[in-house]
Structure formats: C-alpha cells, structure tokens
Amino acid sequence: MDLGISGKKAIVCASSRGLGRACAFSLAREGVDVTITGRTSDALEATAEEIRKATGVTVTAVVGDISTVEGRDGALTACPDPDILVNNAGGPPPGNFRDFRREDWIKALDANMLTAIELIKATVDGMIERRWGRIVNITSGSVKAPIDILVLSNGARTGLTGAAGTIAREVAKHNVTINNLLPGEILTDRLRTTTEAVAKREGVTPEEAADRRIARIPVGRFGKPEEFGEACAFLCSDQAGYITAQSILLDGGLNPALF
C-alpha cells in the first residue's frame, strides 16, 4: 500500500533507539524526510546513517534532550514546519509511589506529558494552514490498565491522553489528526529495565521474569519494534485521515477489555 506520504517531513522524538527509532525507519521507508532526536550523539548518528543507507531519504540528527526547551528548540529549528510529529520520550523509573518526591513527579510530567503538548502547540497551526497534519503520541498500554510499578508513567501519560483528546477534536476539521499509540510488551531496552525491576522484586532471574510476562500474552511472544513502527506509519498516512483522538493498543491481546 502506498501511504501517500512520500516527500513529507517528520520530527520523530527520542529516536536513536527503541520505538522512536522503529517509527523513524518506517516513515523513512515511505519516503518521508525525518528529523530524529536523541541525547547521545554516537547512537543518534549511527541510527541516522542506517536510515539514510536503507532508504535514501534526508535524515537530520539533532542531539539534545527533547524534554528540555533547548532540545525542543533544536528539533524545531532543524524542521520548523513538519507535516508529521511523533512525540516520544523515555519513561520515568519504576517504583512504588512512596519512593518518589514531588521533583520526581514534575520530571515525569515534563518528559511524558508537557513536552508533547509543547511540541503540538509549536507545530499544529502550521499543519492547519497546510490542511494536512499527523501527530502520533507514543504513550503506554498503562493508560488503559495501570502497571503497578510504573506509577509515574501511569499518571503522566494518562494526563497526555486526556489533553490530546481535547486538542484532536478541535483540529480535526482541518485534516490534522492526533492519535496515541500504546505499546504493550515490545522488546526494547525499556522492557528489559522493567523486567529486571520485576525480577528483583519477586526474587527471580530476569529470564524467569521475562518468561512469566510472555506467558500472559495471547500471541505468545513480545512484540517487535518494527511492528510498532509500521502501525505508526499507517496512522501518519493519507488513508488514516478518519482516525483521530484514538488510543490504539499494540499488546498482542494482553489487555482483555473489549473497548
């Protein structure tokens, strides 16, 4: 399927690795020029070069922390008028709510709620003027079913979901869509970190903890980042123009809810 986005420009946040990287690759394979961001220069440049060699599109690498004003300004300077925005940021640490101070909550909100809102605010009016735009927020399956050890993430990402739903309905008439893509158990560094935390808490090895997680997933495996990236690319397509204000879960059937 031709997704109709060749020649478009995208900002993909926190994309040197993991889910952001997968989204950048999938968009690039569709002919989208991508601006990618990350905090580590070597990893970011390596990803940029891989995407260039694999797809031939223009890839601009911007080093910086997207959760800071400077990091956002760097991305927007490199790509001031994106057609596509993929919001993403590393998740806060796992733990019991008693472990965290107010400063921890503010940091989580800045990274996983307010950063995305600031980037939407900076780019959505240009999309409206051009009568075309796609925004995808990478959040978490925890906004549908909170995960006990991810209290910071549960709170911040759920806040973003509510705000994005409000904004999405305001801008929908201009052919600008805003959706949330919710990863379940996708095989990334983040999943490895949370698996290690669970293993430590339960007194088992990381391998045993991983096997227990897989046993709960109906498809019988962890998801692949590439599968997540392809879903993101579709939400950014011309064909997805009637999908907006949705939270789409990619979890292999783990969440048993009907809606």
C-alpha positions in Angstrom: 0.0 0.0 0.0 1.3 3.5 -0.9 0.6 5.5 2.2 0.7 8.8 0.3 3.3 10.5 2.5 6.4 10.4 0.3 8.1 13.8 0.4 6.5 14.8 3.7 8.7 16.0 6.6 8.6 14.5 10.1 10.1 15.1 13.5 10.5 11.8 15.4 11.4 12.4 19.0 13.8 10.2 21.1 14.5 8.1 18.0 18.1 6.9 18.3 16.8 3.5 19.6 13.7 1.6 20.6 10.2 2.6 19.5 11.2 6.0 18.2 13.9 4.5 16.0 11.4 2.0 14.6 8.9 4.8 13.8 11.6 6.8 12.1 12.6 3.8 9.9 9.0 3.0 8.9 8.3 6.6 7.9 11.6 6.9 6.0 10.7 3.7 4.1 7.6 5.5 2.9 9.7 8.4 1.6 9.4 10.8 4.5 12.4 13.0 5.3 12.9 12.6 9.0 14.5 14.7 11.8 15.5 12.5 14.6 16.5 13.4 18.1 18.4 11.8 20.9 20.6 12.6 23.9 23.6 10.5 22.8 25.5 11.7 19.7 27.1 8.4 18.7 23.9 6.4 18.9 21.9 9.1 17.1 24.4 9.5 14.2 24.6 5.7 13.8 20.8 5.5 13.5 20.7 8.4 11.1 23.3 6.8 8.9 21.5 3.4 8.9 18.2 5.1 7.8 20.0 7.1 5.0 21.6 3.9 3.7 18.5 1.9 3.9 16.0 4.4 2.4 17.8 7.3 0.7 15.7 10.0 2.4 17.1 13.1 4.1 17.8 12.4 7.7 18.7 15.2 10.1 20.1 14.3 13.5 19.6 16.7 16.4 21.4 15.9 19.6 19.5 17.0 22.7 17.0 16.1 25.4 13.6 16.6 23.9 12.1 17.2 27.4 14.1 20.5 27.7 13.4 23.8 26.0 16.8 23.6 24.3 16.1 20.1 23.0 12.7 21.1 21.5 14.1 24.3 20.0 16.9 22.3 18.3 14.4 19.9 16.7 12.1 22.8 15.6 15.0 24.8 14.2 16.0 21.8 12.1 12.4 21.1 10.9 10.3 24.2 11.6 7.3 23.1 9.6 6.8 19.3 10.0 3.9 17.5 8.4 4.3 14.7 10.9 5.2 14.8 14.5 5.9 11.7 16.5 6.1 12.5 20.2 8.2 10.2 22.3 10.3 10.4 25.4 12.0 7.9 27.7 9.8 6.7 30.6 10.4 7.6 34.2 11.9 5.0 36.6 9.7 2.2 38.0 8.9 2.0 41.7 6.4 2.4 44.5 4.7 5.7 44.8 6.2 6.1 48.3 9.6 6.1 46.7 9.1 9.4 44.8 9.2 13.0 45.7 7.4 16.0 44.2 10.5 16.6 42.0 10.2 13.1 40.5 6.6 13.8 39.6 7.4 17.1 38.0 10.2 15.5 35.9 7.8 12.8 34.8 5.2 15.3 33.8 7.7 17.4 31.9 9.0 14.4 29.9 5.9 12.4 29.3 3.1 15.0 29.2 4.2 18.6 28.9 6.9 18.0 26.2 4.4 16.5 23.8 1.9 19.3 24.4 4.6 22.0 23.8 5.6 20.3 20.5 2.0 20.0 19.4 1.5 23.7 20.3 4.5 24.6 18.2 3.6 22.7 15.1 -0.2 22.2 14.9 -1.1 25.7 13.5 1.3 25.2 10.6 -0.4 21.9 9.8 -3.8 23.6 10.0 -2.6 26.2 7.5 -1.4 23.5 5.1 -4.6 21.5 5.6 -2.7 18.3 6.4 -1.0 17.0 9.5 -0.4 13.8 11.5 0.6 13.7 15.2 1.2 10.4 17.0 2.0 10.3 20.7 3.8 7.2 21.8 2.4 6.6 25.3 1.9 3.2 27.0 -0.5 0.4 27.5 -0.6 1.6 31.1 -3.1 4.3 30.2 -5.7 1.6 29.7 -4.6 -0.6 32.5 -2.2 0.9 35.0 1.0 -1.0 35.7 1.7 -1.3 39.4 5.5 -0.5 39.3 5.1 2.4 36.8 3.1 4.9 38.8 5.0 7.9 37.4 4.4 6.8 33.9 0.8 5.9 34.6 0.0 9.4 35.8 1.9 11.5 33.2 0.9 9.5 30.1 -2.7 9.4 31.2 -2.7 13.2 31.5 -1.3 13.5 28.0 -4.0 11.2 26.7 -6.7 13.5 28.1 -5.2 16.7 26.7 -4.5 15.2 23.3 -8.1 14.0 23.0 -9.3 17.6 23.6 -6.9 19.1 21.1 -7.5 16.4 18.5 -11.2 17.2 18.3 -10.5 20.9 17.9 -8.2 20.5 14.9 -9.8 17.5 13.2 -11.8 19.6 10.7 -8.5 20.9 9.2 -7.3 17.4 8.2 -5.0 17.2 11.2 -5.2 14.1 13.2 -3.8 13.3 16.7 -3.7 9.8 18.0 -1.9 7.9 20.7 -0.1 4.7 20.0 0.1 2.5 23.1 2.9 -0.1 23.3 2.4 -3.2 25.3 5.2 -5.7 25.8 7.5 -4.6 23.0 11.1 -5.8 23.1 13.0 -2.7 23.8 15.6 -1.5 26.4 12.7 -0.1 28.4 11.1 -3.6 28.6 14.4 -5.1 29.8 14.7 -2.5 32.5 11.2 -3.1 33.8 11.7 -6.9 33.6 14.8 -6.6 35.7 12.9 -4.5 38.3 10.1 -7.1 38.5 12.7 -9.9 38.8 14.4 -8.1 41.7 11.1 -7.5 43.4 10.0 -11.1 43.0 13.3 -12.7 43.7 13.7 -14.5 40.4 16.1 -14.2 37.4 15.4 -11.7 34.6 14.9 -14.7 32.3 12.2 -16.2 34.6 10.5 -12.8 34.9 10.5 -12.5 31.1 9.0 -15.9 30.7 6.3 -15.0 33.1 5.5 -11.9 31.1 5.4 -13.8 27.8 3.1 -16.4 29.3 0.4 -13.8 29.9 0.5 -12.6 26.2 -2.0 -14.4 24.0 0.3 -14.3 20.9 3.0 -16.0 23.0 5.8 -13.5 22.4 7.0 -10.0 22.9 6.2 -7.5 20.2 8.8 -6.3 17.7 9.7 -2.6 17.4 9.3 -2.9 13.7 5.6 -3.9 14.1 5.1 -0.8 16.2 6.8 1.4 13.6 4.6 0.2 10.8 1.5 1.0 12.9 2.8 4.5 13.4 3.5 4.9 9.7 -0.1 3.9 8.9 -1.5 6.4 11.4 0.5 9.1 9.6 -0.8 8.1 6.2 -3.4 9.7 3.9 -5.6 6.7 4.4 -5.8 7.3 8.2 -7.4 10.7 7.9 -10.6 9.5 9.5 -8.8 8.1 12.6 -8.3 10.7 15.3 -8.5 11.2 19.1 -7.9 7.4 19.5 -5.6 5.4 21.7 -4.6 2.3 19.8 -3.1 -0.5 21.8 -0.4 -2.9 20.4 -0.1 -5.5 23.1 -0.6 -8.9 21.4 -4.1 -9.2 23.0 -2.8 -8.8 26.6 -5.5 -6.3 27.7 -8.8 -8.3 28.0 -11.1 -5.2 27.7 -13.5 -5.0 24.8 -13.1 -1.3 24.4 
